Amino acid sequence: MVIMTGNSFSFRSGSIDDLESIVELWIESARFHARLEPRFQYAPDVTQPTKEYYAKQLQSENSYVGVAQSSDDIVGFISAQVHERPPIHVPRRMGFIDGLFVKPSVRRHGIGTRLWHMALDWLKQQEVHKAHVTVALRNPESIEFWRKKGFNDLMLRLEFDCI
């Protein structure tokens, strides 16, 4: 477990003990995205499936979850994974940032950046050479954040209502 401190926040790898806090933050993020874009819809009770999902992530060798903490309160988290792509792709191993969320009350203190660097260090340890992140088009703060970290536009994902 790596612990980094600064600005009264500590940063470390997440553990199963952090599960409830991570789920609460993810749900807060989901609500934020639903306000941005009505097409982001979630099941009425996302708590249990989200808990199961992050419990698996916290225990998987192909996943990393990092947390930022202030006193006893988890104020942010990042989730990253390694995906194996089909053999037609080079490189085959691709990093994916599954989620990053920092409580609005503590943003602009470098927490997201520190969490990103922790995930990046983990991805490098996994010998991953490239990483992807998916960002909501109606979330300009997030788009700007990731571009400042060196991410570039690659694809545009389109959606079509079939019914």
C-alpha positions in Angstrom: 0.0 0.0 0.0 1.5 3.3 -1.1 0.6 6.3 1.0 1.3 9.8 -0.2 0.3 12.9 1.8 0.0 16.6 1.1 -2.5 19.4 1.7 -4.1 17.4 4.5 -5.0 14.6 2.1 -3.5 11.2 2.0 -3.5 9.0 -1.1 -3.3 5.2 -1.1 -4.4 2.1 -2.8 -8.0 1.3 -2.0 -9.0 -1.7 0.1 -12.2 -3.7 0.7 -12.6 -1.5 3.8 -13.2 1.5 1.5 -15.9 -0.2 -0.5 -18.9 1.7 1.0 -17.2 5.1 0.5 -16.2 4.2 -3.1 -19.8 3.2 -3.9 -21.2 6.4 -2.4 -18.7 8.4 -4.5 -19.6 6.5 -7.7 -23.3 7.1 -7.0 -22.7 10.8 -6.5 -20.8 10.7 -9.9 -23.7 8.9 -11.6 -26.2 11.5 -10.3 -23.9 14.3 -11.5 -23.8 12.7 -15.0 -27.5 12.1 -15.1 -28.0 15.9 -14.5 -25.6 16.7 -17.3 -27.2 14.3 -19.8 -30.7 12.7 -19.3 -29.6 9.7 -21.5 -27.3 8.6 -18.6 -29.9 6.4 -16.8 -29.3 4.0 -14.0 -31.3 1.3 -12.4 -33.5 2.4 -9.4 -31.1 0.7 -7.0 -27.6 0.8 -8.2 -26.0 0.3 -4.8 -25.7 -3.5 -4.7 -24.5 -4.0 -8.3 -22.0 -1.1 -7.9 -20.8 -2.7 -4.6 -20.3 -6.0 -6.3 -18.5 -4.4 -9.2 -16.0 -2.5 -7.1 -15.5 -5.4 -4.7 -14.3 -7.4 -7.8 -12.2 -4.5 -8.9 -10.5 -4.2 -5.5 -9.6 -7.8 -5.6 -8.6 -8.2 -9.3 -5.0 -8.3 -10.5 -6.1 -6.5 -13.6 -7.6 -3.5 -11.7 -6.4 -0.7 -9.6 -8.4 1.5 -7.2 -6.8 4.4 -5.5 -8.4 6.7 -2.9 -7.8 10.1 -1.5 -8.6 10.6 2.1 -9.1 13.6 4.4 -9.2 12.5 8.1 -11.5 9.5 8.0 -13.4 10.6 4.9 -12.7 9.2 1.4 -13.0 12.3 -0.8 -12.0 10.8 -4.1 -11.2 7.7 -6.0 -9.8 6.4 -9.3 -10.4 3.1 -11.0 -8.1 1.7 -13.7 -8.0 -1.6 -15.5 -5.9 -3.5 -18.0 -7.8 -4.9 -21.0 -6.5 -7.4 -23.4 -7.5 -6.5 -26.9 -7.9 -8.8 -29.9 -4.7 -9.9 -31.6 -5.2 -7.5 -34.5 -4.4 -4.6 -32.2 -0.9 -3.3 -31.2 -0.4 -2.9 -28.4 -2.6 -5.7 -27.1 -2.7 -4.6 -23.5 -4.6 -1.3 -23.0 -5.1 0.7 -19.9 -8.6 2.0 -19.2 -9.6 4.7 -16.7 -12.9 3.4 -15.5 -13.7 6.2 -13.2 -12.3 9.3 -11.4 -14.4 11.3 -9.0 -13.5 13.9 -6.4 -16.1 15.4 -4.1 -16.9 18.9 -5.4 -16.1 20.5 -2.0 -12.4 19.5 -2.3 -11.8 20.0 -6.0 -9.0 22.2 -7.3 -6.5 20.9 -4.7 -4.7 18.5 -7.0 -6.5 15.4 -5.8 -7.6 14.2 -9.2 -4.1 14.8 -10.5 -2.5 12.8 -7.7 -5.0 10.0 -8.1 -4.3 9.9 -11.9 -0.5 9.7 -11.2 -1.1 6.8 -8.8 -3.1 5.0 -11.5 -0.5 5.8 -14.2 2.2 4.4 -12.0 0.2 1.2 -11.6 -0.4 1.0 -15.4 3.3 1.4 -16.1 4.0 -1.4 -13.6 1.6 -3.6 -15.6 3.7 -2.7 -18.7 0.8 -0.9 -20.3 1.9 1.6 -23.0 -1.4 3.3 -23.8 -4.5 4.2 -21.8 -8.0 5.3 -22.7 -10.6 7.3 -20.8 -14.2 7.9 -21.8 -15.6 11.4 -21.0 -19.1 12.8 -21.2 -19.3 15.4 -23.9 -21.3 17.7 -21.7 -18.6 17.6 -19.0 -16.1 20.2 -20.1 -14.3 20.2 -16.8 -13.5 16.6 -17.2 -12.5 16.9 -20.8 -10.1 19.8 -19.9 -8.7 17.8 -17.0 -7.8 14.7 -19.2 -6.5 16.8 -22.0 -4.2 18.6 -19.6 -2.9 15.2 -18.6 -1.9 14.5 -22.2 -5.0 12.6 -23.4 -5.9 13.3 -27.1 -9.1 12.9 -29.0 -9.2 9.5 -30.7 -12.8 8.5 -31.5 -16.3 9.8 -31.2 -18.8 7.4 -29.8 -22.3 7.9 -31.3 -25.6 6.7 -29.9 -28.8 5.9 -31.8 -32.3 5.2 -30.3 -33.6 2.1 -32.0 -37.1 2.4 -30.6 
